[in-house]
Amino acid sequence: MIRLYDTATREVSEFKSIEPGKVSMYVCGATVQAAPHVGHIRSGVNFDILRRWLEASGYAVTFVRNVTDIDDKILHKA
């Protein structure tokens, strides 16, 4: 069992998948606009650990991570 913070209810509750045995995850990637730092990787690592735990617990996980497009503003700062 894993308990997660639900931002909709503002409570910690036991995780229950919408479809038994299956979980879908969408994670926004970092939008790096300045010098990289450890905070840029934190979200990715946290959700990767959650994905691995769910898979180890028997869930079929569909995992999608966004990759932010690089634009002129970001290239200029680089």
N, CA, C and O atoms as a DFTB+ gen file, in Angstrom:
312 C
 N C O
     1  1       0.845      -1.178       0.000
     2  2       0.000       0.000       0.000
     3  2       0.892       1.243       0.000
     4  3       1.931       1.286       0.659
     5  1       0.462       2.234      -0.746
     6  2       1.159       3.518      -0.733
     7  2       0.117       4.603      -0.480
     8  3      -1.002       4.549      -0.991
     9  1       0.511       5.573       0.309
    10  2      -0.373       6.704       0.600
    11  2       0.232       7.941      -0.048
    12  3       1.431       8.197       0.066
    13  1      -0.615       8.702      -0.730
    14  2      -0.166       9.879      -1.461
    15  2      -0.991      11.095      -1.073
    16  3      -2.133      10.971      -0.632
    17  1      -0.400      12.266      -1.242
    18  2      -1.115      13.515      -0.986
    19  2      -1.976      13.835      -2.194
    20  3      -1.473      13.905      -3.315
    21  1      -3.267      14.028      -1.975
    22  2      -4.226      14.365      -3.026
    23  2      -4.445      15.873      -3.003
    24  3      -5.027      16.404      -2.057
    25  1      -3.982      16.562      -4.042
    26  2      -4.103      18.024      -4.064
    27  2      -5.554      18.471      -4.190
    28  3      -5.881      19.589      -3.792
    29  1      -6.432      17.631      -4.732
    30  2      -7.847      17.995      -4.871
    31  2      -8.546      18.027      -3.514
    32  3      -9.340      18.928      -3.243
    33  1      -8.251      17.045      -2.662
    34  2      -8.904      16.972      -1.350
    35  2      -8.036      17.532      -0.230
    36  3      -8.509      17.746       0.887
    37  1      -6.752      17.769      -0.540
    38  2      -5.772      18.233       0.446
    39  2      -5.619      17.259       1.615
    40  3      -5.443      17.655       2.767
    41  1      -5.691      15.981       1.276
    42  2      -5.545      14.933       2.279
    43  2      -4.607      13.847       1.766
    44  3      -4.437      13.670       0.560
    45  1      -4.008      13.129       2.698
    46  2      -3.209      11.956       2.358
    47  2      -4.164      10.767       2.371
    48  3      -4.897      10.557       3.338
    49  1      -4.146       9.991       1.290
    50  2      -5.039       8.840       1.225
    51  2      -4.358       7.680       0.511
    52  3      -3.360       7.854      -0.188
    53  1      -4.922       6.494       0.704
    54  2      -4.392       5.293       0.066
    55  2      -4.594       5.396      -1.441
    56  3      -5.660       5.798      -1.907
    57  1      -3.559       5.030      -2.203
    58  2      -3.645       5.064      -3.660
    59  2      -4.540       3.940      -4.153
    60  3      -4.395       2.788      -3.742
    61  1      -5.477       4.289      -5.048
    62  2      -6.335       3.309      -5.713
    63  2      -6.364       3.685      -7.184
    64  3      -6.732       4.805      -7.536
    65  1      -5.977       2.748      -8.044
    66  2      -5.979       3.053      -9.473
    67  2      -7.412       3.110      -9.999
    68  3      -8.304       2.433      -9.487
    69  1      -7.612       3.925     -11.024
    70  2      -8.939       4.060     -11.631
    71  2      -9.347       2.739     -12.277
    72  3     -10.485       2.289     -12.147
    73  1      -8.388       2.129     -12.978
    74  2      -8.619       0.821     -13.605
    75  2      -7.755      -0.193     -12.857
    76  3      -6.533      -0.053     -12.827
    77  1      -8.366      -1.203     -12.257
    78  2      -7.590      -2.162     -11.458
    79  2      -6.390      -2.735     -12.214
    80  3      -6.516      -3.220     -13.338
    81  1      -5.226      -2.667     -11.566
    82  2      -4.011      -3.236     -12.134
    83  2      -3.303      -2.365     -13.151
    84  3      -2.247      -2.746     -13.657
    85  1      -3.863      -1.194     -13.465
    86  2      -3.251      -0.316     -14.465
    87  2      -3.119       1.104     -13.916
    88  3      -3.984       1.589     -13.188
    89  1      -2.016       1.754     -14.282
    90  2      -1.772       3.138     -13.876
    91  2      -1.210       3.892     -15.073
    92  3      -0.337       3.386     -15.778
    93  1      -1.711       5.100     -15.301
    94  2      -1.159       5.986     -16.327
    95  2      -0.587       7.208     -15.634
    96  3      -1.222       7.790     -14.755
    97  1       0.629       7.596     -16.038
    98  2       1.288       8.757     -15.439
    99  2       1.771       9.690     -16.539
   100  3       2.343       9.243     -17.534
   101  1       1.540      10.997     -16.359
   102  2       2.093      12.015     -17.248
   103  2       2.894      12.964     -16.375
   104  3       2.362      13.525     -15.416
   105  1       4.163      13.147     -16.696
   106  2       5.045      13.993     -15.897
   107  2       5.602      15.100     -16.777
   108  3       6.170      14.833     -17.836
   109  1       5.438      16.340     -16.338
   110  2       6.010      17.473     -17.069
   111  2       7.522      17.490     -16.868
   112  3       8.010      17.333     -15.748
   113  1       8.247      17.678     -17.943
   114  2       9.699      17.787     -17.858
   115  2      10.104      19.174     -17.393
   116  3       9.284      20.092     -17.359
   117  1      11.352      19.319     -17.041
   118  2      11.870      20.613     -16.583
   119  2      11.938      21.596     -17.742
   120  3      12.261      21.222     -18.870
   121  1      11.634      22.847     -17.457
   122  2      11.847      23.929     -18.407
   123  2      13.044      24.705     -17.882
   124  3      12.904      25.581     -17.030
   125  1      14.203      24.380     -18.391
   126  2      15.445      24.966     -17.892
   127  2      15.697      26.277     -18.618
   128  3      15.910      26.292     -19.830
   129  1      15.673      27.394     -17.864
   130  2      15.881      28.712     -18.458
   131  2      17.108      29.406     -17.885
   132  3      17.377      30.564     -18.203
   133  1      17.838      28.712     -17.056
   134  2      19.054      29.270     -16.457
   135  2      20.011      28.104     -16.197
   136  3      19.814      26.996     -16.697
   137  1      21.029      28.374     -15.420
   138  2      22.009      27.326     -15.116
   139  2      21.308      26.127     -14.480
   140  3      20.472      26.304     -13.594
   141  1      21.636      24.908     -14.918
   142  2      20.992      23.730     -14.333
   143  2      21.366      23.556     -12.865
   144  3      22.461      23.921     -12.437
   145  1      20.428      22.987     -12.101
   146  2      20.668      22.700     -10.689
   147  2      19.909      21.431     -10.313
   148  3      19.122      20.919     -11.109
   149  1      20.140      20.929      -9.118
   150  2      19.565      19.659      -8.684
   151  2      18.035      19.683      -8.690
   152  3      17.409      18.637      -8.855
   153  1      17.436      20.834      -8.516
   154  2      15.978      20.943      -8.540
   155  2      15.374      20.549      -9.873
   156  3      14.229      20.101      -9.932
   157  1      16.142      20.713     -10.949
   158  2      15.635      20.353     -12.272
   159  2      15.420      18.846     -12.411
   160  3      14.563      18.419     -13.184
   161  1      16.166      18.051     -11.693
   162  2      16.061      16.596     -11.812
   163  2      15.150      15.990     -10.745
   164  3      14.743      14.834     -10.859
   165  1      14.830      16.764      -9.715
   166  2      14.073      16.223      -8.576
   167  2      12.748      15.595      -8.991
   168  3      12.454      14.464      -8.603
   169  1      11.956      16.300      -9.762
   170  2      10.660      15.775     -10.181
   171  2      10.824      14.483     -10.969
   172  3      10.106      13.510     -10.740
   173  1      11.766      14.481     -11.892
   174  2      11.989      13.284     -12.695
   175  2      12.359      12.079     -11.859
   176  3      11.856      10.980     -12.087
   177  1      13.234      12.279     -10.893
   178  2      13.663      11.178     -10.025
   179  2      12.499      10.709      -9.150
   180  3      12.270       9.508      -9.013
   181  1      11.768      11.650      -8.562
   182  2      10.646      11.283      -7.689
   183  2       9.614      10.434      -8.422
   184  3       9.172       9.405      -7.911
   185  1       9.229      10.870      -9.629
   186  2       8.205      10.128     -10.361
   187  2       8.743       8.823     -10.934
   188  3       7.980       7.875     -11.119
   189  1      10.039       8.756     -11.218
   190  2      10.629       7.495     -11.658
   191  2      10.602       6.477     -10.521
   192  3      10.327       5.298     -10.748
   193  1      10.882       6.923      -9.313
   194  2      10.818       6.029      -8.149
   195  2       9.386       5.540      -7.943
   196  3       9.167       4.358      -7.676
   197  1       8.411       6.445      -8.065
   198  2       7.007       6.054      -7.923
   199  2       6.625       5.037      -8.999
   200  3       5.959       4.045      -8.702
   201  1       7.042       5.274     -10.243
   202  2       6.755       4.338     -11.345
   203  2       7.334       2.958     -11.039
   204  3       6.658       1.942     -11.201
   205  1       8.593       2.932     -10.596
   206  2       9.243       1.653     -10.289
   207  2       8.532       0.918      -9.152
   208  3       8.386      -0.304      -9.194
   209  1       8.092       1.661      -8.140
   210  2       7.381       1.047      -7.022
   211  2       6.068       0.448      -7.504
   212  3       5.717      -0.672      -7.130
   213  1       5.340       1.194      -8.336
   214  2       4.064       0.693      -8.856
   215  2       4.272      -0.573      -9.685
   216  3       3.518      -1.537      -9.552
   217  1       5.298      -0.570     -10.545
   218  2       5.592      -1.761     -11.352
   219  2       5.974      -2.943     -10.469
   220  3       5.531      -4.066     -10.709
   221  1       6.792      -2.697      -9.452
   222  2       7.197      -3.766      -8.534
   223  2       6.008      -4.296      -7.734
   224  3       6.027      -5.429      -7.254
   225  1       4.979      -3.466      -7.596
   226  2       3.769      -3.869      -6.871
   227  2       2.757      -4.564      -7.777
   228  3       1.669      -4.931      -7.333
   229  1       3.122      -4.747      -9.059
   230  2       2.267      -5.504      -9.965
   231  2       1.409      -4.695     -10.917
   232  3       0.644      -5.272     -11.690
   233  1       1.515      -3.379     -10.884
   234  2       0.726      -2.548     -11.799
   235  2       1.366      -2.515     -13.184
   236  3       2.590      -2.537     -13.312
   237  1       0.530      -2.464     -14.216
   238  2       0.992      -2.192     -15.580
   239  2       0.990      -0.672     -15.714
   240  3      -0.073      -0.050     -15.688
   241  1       2.163      -0.073     -15.856
   242  2       2.286       1.385     -15.832
   243  2       2.562       1.927     -17.229
   244  3       3.489       1.485     -17.908
   245  1       1.742       2.896     -17.649
   246  2       2.010       3.679     -18.851
   247  2       2.585       4.995     -18.358
   248  3       1.916       5.740     -17.642
   249  1       3.828       5.283     -18.740
   250  2       4.548       6.449     -18.211
   251  2       4.946       7.356     -19.366
   252  3       5.637       6.922     -20.288
   253  1       4.515       8.610     -19.322
   254  2       4.844       9.589     -20.357
   255  2       5.493      10.787     -19.678
   256  3       4.978      11.311     -18.690
   257  1       6.639      11.218     -20.227
   258  2       7.331      12.395     -19.697
   259  2       7.465      13.423     -20.815
   260  3       7.908      13.100     -21.917
   261  1       7.085      14.643     -20.528
   262  2       7.190      15.745     -21.473
   263  2       8.651      16.175     -21.611
   264  3       9.400      16.175     -20.634
   265  1       9.042      16.537     -22.812
   266  2      10.347      17.151     -23.046
   267  2      10.071      18.541     -23.598
   268  3       9.490      18.682     -24.675
   269  1      10.482      19.557     -22.871
   270  2      10.200      20.934     -23.247
   271  2      10.980      21.337     -24.486
   272  3      12.174      21.065     -24.607
   273  1      10.276      21.994     -25.407
   274  2      10.936      22.515     -26.605
   275  2      11.928      23.603     -26.219
   276  3      11.685      24.380     -25.296
   277  1      13.021      23.651     -26.917
   278  2      14.026      24.688     -26.700
   279  2      13.709      25.839     -27.644
   280  3      13.561      25.636     -28.849
   281  1      13.604      27.047     -27.099
   282  2      13.323      28.205     -27.948
   283  2      14.463      29.219     -27.842
   284  3      15.433      28.995     -27.118
   285  1      14.344      30.321     -28.559
   286  2      15.408      31.329     -28.604
   287  2      15.752      31.885     -27.225
   288  3      16.922      32.136     -26.936
   289  1      14.743      32.080     -26.370
   290  2      14.978      32.622     -25.027
   291  2      15.919      31.705     -24.235
   292  3      16.847      32.177     -23.579
   293  1      15.675      30.411     -24.302
   294  2      16.511      29.454     -23.581
   295  2      17.896      29.375     -24.219
   296  3      18.901      29.322     -23.510
   297  1      17.957      29.366     -25.547
   298  2      19.246      29.308     -26.240
   299  2      20.095      30.536     -25.933
   300  3      21.311      30.427     -25.776
   301  1      19.461      31.702     -25.847
   302  2      20.184      32.938     -25.543
   303  2      20.821      32.872     -24.154
   304  3      21.959      33.304     -23.968
   305  1      20.086      32.331     -23.182
   306  2      20.623      32.210     -21.820
   307  2      21.752      31.195     -21.749
   308  3      22.643      31.313     -20.908
   309  1      21.716      30.194     -22.633
   310  2      22.752      29.163     -22.613
   311  2      24.071      29.764     -23.048
   312  3      25.082      29.063     -23.102
